[in-house]
Amino acid sequence: MLQPVNRRTWAPSGCTPVQRSWDRHDRLSVIGAVILSPTRTRVGCCFDVQRKNVKTDDAIGFLRRLRKKVRRPLIVVWDRWSVHRSAEKRILEKGWKGIEFEQLPAYCPELNPVEAMWSHAKYADLANFVPDNVEELNTAVHASLDDQAHDHRIKLSFFKTAQLRL
């Protein structure tokens, strides 16, 4: 949303800090993946940003693009969001080859490395960021996620945050 996440602010002693922002509810939706190589030596990130809510067709399209990028059999581990469940059902009905699905336990975002990726973008890179419009927010989100995609230490930390051994 165009409403900032306040992390830290300051003001002169005795004055209340004020951060001005619009009361707008424009938003971006992001779908993404943290990719681990079969040898567990390489970690990658892949994401799509869109102006509308992510729906089943968007999740299927994202997995189609991910398969083309990775060009290996996939094991997709995702949470129990209804969009994910319906995308899984439709993909299995279509008989896609080289793709398996696993579900994370319900209500366990701390086990999901992608949640760590979103948290880092939202609470570290974009903290106190007040965009004037959706385009500015889109640019900042892309910059944050691109930086994460190129920083091996950060990508490894997503698995450590989720307490997953590599």
N, C-alpha and C positions, 0 to 999 in steps of 0.2 A: 504494500500500500504506500501511498505517498505520505503517510504519517511516520515520522522518524522514530527510531529506537533510541531512547535517551540512555546513554551509558555514563558519561561524565560531563559536567559542565562547571562553569565557575562564574562568579560575579564578585564585585568588590565586597569587602566585609560589611555585613549588615544589609545587603541588598539581595533580594531573591533573584536567582538566575532565571532568565526568560529565553526560551528558544522558540522563535517564530516559525510556524509552519501553516500550511493550508489545511483546512478541514475537508480534504478531498478523499474520496474512496476509490480512485482509479487504482488499478493493480496490475501486477504481472504474475503469471504462474510459471513455475519452473519444474521441469521433469528432468531427472538426471540419474547417472549411474557412476559408481566407483567400480572400476574394472581391475581384477586381479589376474595376472597371467597364470597359466597352468604350472609354471615353475615357481610361482610365488616370489619372483624377483622383481617384477615390474607392476606398478600400480598406475592406472590411468583414470581419467575423469571424462565424462561425456554429458552434455546437457543441452536442453532446448528451452528457450524462453518464449512465452507467448502472452498476448494480452487478454486472453479468455481463460476460463477455467479449463483444467485438463480433463478431458473425457476419455472414454474407452478407445475411440478411434485414434486419439493423440498418443495414448500409451502404446497401441499396436504399431503406429507409424514410427514412434521412437525406437521400439525394439527392432523393427525392420531395418532402420538406419544403423542401429548398433550392430546387428548381425553383419551388415555389409562392411562396417568398419573393422570389426574384430576378425571376421572370416574364420571362426572356429566354433565348435559346439559351445553353447552357452548354458550355464546354470544361473537362472535368474532368482535371486532371493529378494523378496519384497514384503512389505507389510500387508496387512489385511484390509487395506482401503478398498472400497467397493469397485472403484475403477480398475484397480489391479486384478481383483478377482474376476471381473467380467472380461477383461482383456485376456487373462489366462485361459478362461473357458473358450473364448472365440478362437484363440490361437490353437488350442488343442483340437477343437472341432475342425479347423482347417487343415490339421495334420502337418504343421510345420515340422521339419526334420532338424535335429541337432539343437533342440532347446528343451530344457527341463525347468521345472518351477519348484521352488521351496518357499514356504511361508514363515515369516518371523512370528514369534508368539504375539498374541494380542496385547496392545497397550505397552509395548516395550521399545519406544523410540531410541533408548540408550543402546540398543543392540544393532542399530542400523547405521552403518558408516555414512550413508547419504545424509542422514539427519545431522551428523557432525559437520558435513560440508556446508549445509544450509546454515547451521549455527555460526560457523566461522564467518561466512559471508555477512550474515545479518548482525551479529553482535560484535564482530571485530572490524571487518573492512567497512561496513556501512553504518556503524554506530554513529549517531548524531548527524548523519547525512540527511539534509533536507532538500530533496529535489523540487524543482519548479514545475516539472511536468513528467509525463510517463517516459518520454524519450530520454531525458536525463537519468531517470531511474534505470531504464534499460541499459544505457551505456555503462553505468556504475556496476550493475549486476554482472554484465558480461565481463567487465574488467576484473572484478573480484573473482569470478569463477575461472576465468582464463589464467589469472595469477595462480590460483590453487592448482589448476591442471598442470602447470609447469613447475611446481615446487614439490619435489619428491618427499621431503620431510613432512610437509603438511598432509600429503596423501596417505603416508604411513600412519600419521597421527589419527586419521579417521578410524582406522582399524584398532588402534590402541585405545581410543576413546570408547569404542564399542566393545572393548575387552575381548577382541578376537585375535588369536594367534595367527601369524602368517607362516 
